[in-house]
């Protein structure tokens, strides 16, 4: 038995729900409680059921959720099966027409869920939709969406052009330049922290590919949806706060998994000619930044220090192979 379910008692509300909200938590007790509090307070006029899959947290998350939010359907997993697999397993329980994935390190702003729901229904050709994310101080968190990697975007990363000209779409195509996520726009990737999709489409796509243990799973999902003719979209009228990476406290683990995910996306979605070019550009990106980092440290006399680029260089054979 991998998990046990604490089902909400109000069966009537489940019968009329239009939307299921899935939250996957892992050692984010206080953040998850705040995410649920703001979700129920600020979702807007939408009938929803809320499912929380707790990935074997060791901080009392599951008990706290059960005590403070008895209306939530809580799954107590006995093992950490990863973000992608946990969302898939939770989504198997969904019987509503629409599905929303929401991270535990988020806070829902006023009417965010209702506005995103209305936008999704008004734009069926999008397939997958998302909103605008901000940091706790209200400043823009651009990581609600991205454009896909290309040879050009990786070349801009490898040569430092993106870092020198981050506000231009030409040299920062993945980050979409200076766009403040303040207009409706078609994008390649909606990030899984705040992602709405028809349940039918989710199941047609087979949900997340579970080999993406962490990072990259929403990119893969959106690119597979695009192959079916859908065009993901973002609306600024649905806004949440998102901290980013709260369940991944170790920077070393994060950066290696990010690069592994990038390599996996190239292996899965690029052609036989472009695939080795893409992997080579990832290698050059890390190599160039490691050299620059070493030079900076030598100039400062800080020869004993290390950086994330040292780690990525050391682990390059691992992450270049992908998941």
C-alpha positions as CSV (number, residue, x, y, z in Angstrom):
1,X,0.0,0.0,0.0
2,X,1.8,3.2,-1.2
3,X,-0.8,5.6,0.1
4,X,-3.8,6.1,2.3
5,X,-6.7,8.5,1.5
6,X,-8.5,10.7,3.9
7,X,-11.6,11.5,1.9
8,X,-13.6,14.7,2.5
9,X,-17.0,14.1,4.2
10,X,-19.0,16.5,2.0
11,X,-19.8,14.2,-0.9
12,X,-22.4,16.6,-2.2
13,X,-19.7,19.2,-3.0
14,X,-17.7,16.6,-4.9
15,X,-20.7,15.8,-7.0
16,X,-21.2,19.3,-8.3
17,X,-17.5,20.3,-8.5
18,X,-16.4,21.8,-11.9
19,X,-12.7,21.7,-11.1
20,X,-10.2,19.6,-9.1
21,X,-7.1,21.3,-7.6
22,X,-4.2,19.0,-7.0
23,X,-1.4,20.0,-4.6
24,X,1.7,17.8,-4.1
25,X,3.5,18.5,-0.8
26,X,6.9,17.4,0.6
27,X,8.1,18.8,3.9
28,X,6.4,22.1,3.3
29,X,4.0,22.1,6.2
30,X,3.6,25.8,6.9
31,X,3.7,26.7,3.2
32,X,1.2,24.1,2.3
33,X,-1.2,25.3,5.1
34,X,-0.9,28.9,3.8
35,X,-1.4,27.7,0.2
36,X,-4.6,25.9,1.2
37,X,-5.8,28.9,3.3
38,X,-5.4,31.4,0.5
39,X,-6.8,28.9,-2.1
40,X,-10.1,28.6,-0.2
41,X,-10.2,32.3,0.6
42,X,-9.4,33.7,-2.8
43,X,-10.3,31.1,-5.4
44,X,-13.4,33.0,-6.4
45,X,-16.9,31.8,-7.4
46,X,-15.9,28.3,-8.6
47,X,-17.0,24.9,-7.4
48,X,-13.9,22.8,-6.7
49,X,-12.6,19.8,-4.9
50,X,-9.1,19.9,-3.5
51,X,-6.7,16.9,-3.3
52,X,-3.4,17.0,-1.5
53,X,-0.9,14.3,-2.1
54,X,1.7,14.3,0.7
55,X,4.9,12.7,-0.5
56,X,5.9,11.1,2.8
57,X,6.7,14.4,4.5
58,X,8.5,14.1,7.8
59,X,7.5,17.5,9.2
60,X,3.9,16.7,10.2
61,X,2.4,18.1,7.0
62,X,-0.3,15.4,6.6
63,X,-1.6,15.6,10.2
64,X,-1.7,19.4,10.1
65,X,-3.6,19.4,6.8
66,X,-6.1,16.8,8.0
67,X,-6.7,18.8,11.2
68,X,-7.0,22.3,9.7
69,X,-8.6,21.5,6.4
70,X,-11.0,18.5,6.8
71,X,-12.6,19.3,3.5
72,X,-9.4,18.4,1.6
73,X,-9.0,14.9,0.2
74,X,-5.6,14.0,1.6
75,X,-3.4,11.2,0.3
76,X,-0.7,10.1,2.7
77,X,2.0,8.5,0.6
78,X,4.4,6.2,2.4
79,X,7.2,7.1,0.1
80,X,8.4,10.0,-2.0
81,X,7.4,9.0,-5.5
82,X,8.5,12.4,-7.0
83,X,6.5,15.4,-8.3
84,X,5.5,14.0,-11.6
85,X,4.3,10.6,-10.4
86,X,2.5,12.1,-7.4
87,X,0.5,14.5,-9.7
88,X,-0.3,11.5,-12.0
89,X,-1.5,9.4,-9.1
90,X,-3.6,12.2,-7.6
91,X,-5.1,13.0,-11.1
92,X,-6.3,9.4,-11.4
93,X,-8.8,10.3,-8.6
94,X,-10.1,13.3,-10.5
95,X,-13.7,13.1,-11.8
96,X,-14.2,16.7,-12.8
97,X,-14.0,18.2,-16.3
98,X,-11.0,20.4,-15.4
99,X,-7.8,19.9,-13.5
100,X,-5.5,22.5,-11.8
101,X,-2.0,21.8,-10.6
102,X,-1.0,24.1,-7.8
103,X,2.3,24.1,-5.9
104,X,2.4,24.1,-2.1
105,X,4.7,27.2,-2.0
106,X,2.1,29.4,-3.5
107,X,-0.5,31.9,-2.2
108,X,-3.6,32.5,-4.3
109,X,-4.6,36.1,-5.0
110,X,-8.2,37.3,-5.3
111,X,-10.3,35.4,-7.9
112,X,-7.2,33.8,-9.4
113,X,-8.7,30.3,-9.8
114,X,-12.1,31.6,-11.1
115,X,-10.3,33.9,-13.6
116,X,-8.0,31.2,-14.8
117,X,-11.0,28.8,-15.1
118,X,-13.0,31.3,-17.2
119,X,-9.9,32.0,-19.4
120,X,-9.4,28.3,-20.0
121,X,-13.0,27.7,-21.0
122,X,-12.9,30.7,-23.3
123,X,-9.7,29.5,-25.1
124,X,-10.1,25.8,-25.8
125,X,-7.4,25.8,-28.4
126,X,-4.9,26.6,-25.7
127,X,-5.3,23.2,-24.1
128,X,-3.0,24.2,-21.2
129,X,-3.2,27.6,-19.5
130,X,-1.5,29.4,-16.7
131,X,-1.4,32.8,-15.0
132,X,1.0,35.4,-13.6
133,X,3.3,34.7,-10.6
134,X,4.9,37.2,-8.3
135,X,7.4,37.0,-5.4
136,X,6.3,37.8,-1.8
137,X,7.2,41.5,-2.3
138,X,4.9,41.7,-5.3
139,X,7.6,41.9,-7.9
140,X,7.3,39.8,-11.0
141,X,8.4,36.1,-10.8
142,X,8.8,35.4,-14.5
143,X,8.9,31.6,-14.0
144,X,5.2,31.0,-14.7
145,X,6.0,30.3,-18.3
146,X,8.9,29.9,-20.8
147,X,9.5,29.3,-24.5
148,X,11.2,26.1,-25.5
149,X,14.9,25.6,-25.9
150,X,16.3,26.0,-29.4
151,X,19.8,26.0,-30.8
152,X,19.8,29.8,-30.8
153,X,18.6,30.0,-27.2
154,X,21.3,27.6,-26.0
155,X,23.9,29.5,-28.0
156,X,22.8,32.7,-26.3
157,X,23.2,30.9,-22.9
158,X,26.6,29.4,-23.8
159,X,28.1,32.7,-25.1
160,X,26.7,34.9,-22.3
161,X,24.5,36.9,-24.7
162,X,21.4,36.1,-22.6
163,X,23.1,37.4,-19.5
164,X,24.3,40.6,-21.2
165,X,21.0,41.3,-22.9
166,X,18.3,39.7,-20.7
167,X,15.6,42.3,-21.6
168,X,15.6,41.4,-25.3
169,X,13.6,38.5,-26.8
170,X,16.3,38.1,-29.4
171,X,19.0,37.1,-26.9
172,X,16.7,35.8,-24.2
173,X,14.0,33.9,-26.2
174,X,13.4,31.2,-23.5
175,X,12.7,33.9,-20.9
176,X,10.7,36.0,-23.5
177,X,12.8,39.1,-22.9
178,X,11.3,41.9,-20.9
179,X,7.7,40.7,-21.1
180,X,6.2,41.3,-17.7
181,X,3.5,38.5,-18.0
182,X,1.0,41.4,-18.0
183,X,-0.8,40.6,-21.3
184,X,-2.5,37.5,-22.7
185,X,0.1,35.7,-24.7
186,X,0.8,32.3,-26.4
187,X,3.8,30.6,-24.9
188,X,5.5,27.2,-25.4
189,X,5.5,26.1,-21.7
190,X,3.2,26.7,-18.8
191,X,5.0,25.9,-15.5
192,X,3.4,23.3,-13.3
193,X,3.2,25.5,-10.2
194,X,-0.1,26.9,-11.7
195,X,-1.3,24.9,-14.6
196,X,-4.9,24.2,-15.7
197,X,-5.9,21.6,-18.3
198,X,-9.0,19.8,-19.3
199,X,-9.0,16.4,-17.6
200,X,-9.7,14.8,-20.9
201,X,-6.6,16.3,-22.5
202,X,-4.5,15.4,-19.4
203,X,-5.5,11.8,-19.8
204,X,-5.0,11.8,-23.6
205,X,-1.4,12.9,-23.0
206,X,-1.0,10.4,-20.2
207,X,-0.2,13.1,-17.7
208,X,3.4,13.8,-16.8
209,X,6.2,11.5,-18.0
210,X,7.4,10.1,-14.7
211,X,11.0,9.8,-15.8
212,X,11.2,13.5,-15.1
213,X,11.7,13.1,-11.4
214,X,12.0,16.9,-10.9
215,X,11.9,19.7,-13.4
216,X,11.1,19.5,-17.1
217,X,7.9,17.5,-16.7
218,X,5.6,20.5,-17.7
219,X,7.9,21.4,-20.6
220,X,7.5,17.8,-21.9
221,X,3.7,17.9,-21.3
222,X,3.2,21.2,-23.2
223,X,5.4,20.1,-26.1
224,X,3.4,16.9,-26.4
225,X,0.2,18.9,-26.3
226,X,1.6,21.2,-29.1
227,X,2.1,18.2,-31.3
228,X,-1.7,17.6,-31.0
229,X,-2.4,21.1,-32.2
230,X,-2.8,23.0,-28.9
231,X,-1.1,26.3,-28.1
232,X,-0.6,27.0,-24.4
233,X,-1.5,30.5,-23.1
234,X,-1.0,32.8,-20.2
235,X,-3.4,35.3,-18.7
236,X,-2.4,38.2,-16.3
237,X,-5.9,38.2,-14.7
238,X,-5.0,35.0,-12.7
239,X,-2.2,35.8,-10.2
240,X,-0.6,33.9,-7.4
241,X,2.6,34.3,-5.3
242,X,5.1,31.6,-5.9
243,X,8.3,31.2,-3.9
244,X,10.0,28.6,-6.3
245,X,12.0,25.6,-5.1
246,X,10.8,25.5,-1.5
247,X,10.7,21.7,-1.5
248,X,14.2,21.6,-2.9
249,X,16.4,23.1,-0.2
250,X,19.8,22.0,-1.6
251,X,21.0,24.2,-4.4
252,X,23.4,21.4,-5.6
253,X,20.5,19.0,-6.1
254,X,18.5,21.7,-7.9
255,X,21.1,22.8,-10.5
256,X,22.1,19.2,-11.4
257,X,18.4,18.2,-11.8
258,X,17.7,21.3,-13.9
259,X,20.5,20.4,-16.3
260,X,19.5,16.8,-16.3
261,X,15.9,17.9,-17.3
262,X,17.2,20.1,-20.0
263,X,19.3,17.3,-21.5
264,X,16.3,14.9,-21.3
265,X,14.1,17.4,-23.1
266,X,16.7,17.5,-25.9
267,X,16.9,13.7,-26.0
268,X,13.1,13.4,-26.2
269,X,12.1,16.3,-28.5
270,X,15.0,17.1,-30.8
271,X,15.8,15.4,-34.0
272,X,18.8,13.2,-34.7
273,X,20.8,16.0,-36.3
274,X,20.0,18.7,-33.8
275,X,20.2,16.5,-30.6
276,X,24.0,16.3,-30.4
277,X,24.2,20.0,-31.1
278,X,21.9,20.8,-28.2
279,X,23.8,18.5,-25.8
280,X,27.1,20.0,-27.0
281,X,25.8,23.5,-26.3
282,X,24.8,22.6,-22.8
283,X,28.4,21.3,-22.3
284,X,29.8,24.5,-23.7
285,X,27.5,26.6,-21.5
286,X,28.7,24.9,-18.4
287,X,32.4,24.9,-19.5
288,X,32.4,28.6,-20.3
289,X,30.7,29.6,-17.0
290,X,33.1,27.4,-15.0
291,X,36.1,29.0,-16.6
292,X,34.6,32.5,-15.9
293,X,33.9,31.5,-12.3
294,X,37.4,30.1,-11.8
295,X,38.9,33.3,-13.3
296,X,36.8,35.5,-11.0
297,X,37.8,33.6,-7.9
298,X,41.5,33.7,-8.8
299,X,41.3,37.5,-9.2
300,X,39.7,37.7,-5.8
301,X,42.2,35.3,-4.3
302,X,39.4,33.0,-3.2
303,X,41.0,29.8,-4.6
304,X,39.3,27.5,-2.1
305,X,35.8,28.4,-3.0
306,X,33.6,26.4,-5.3
307,X,30.5,27.2,-7.4
308,X,27.6,25.5,-9.0
309,X,29.5,25.5,-12.2
310,X,32.2,23.3,-10.6
311,X,29.5,20.9,-9.6
312,X,27.9,20.8,-13.0
313,X,31.2,20.3,-14.6
314,X,32.1,17.4,-12.3
315,X,28.7,15.8,-12.8
316,X,28.5,16.5,-16.5
317,X,28.5,12.8,-17.7
318,X,25.6,12.2,-15.4
319,X,23.3,15.0,-16.3
320,X,24.2,15.0,-20.0
321,X,22.7,11.5,-20.2
322,X,19.4,12.8,-18.9
323,X,16.9,10.9,-16.8
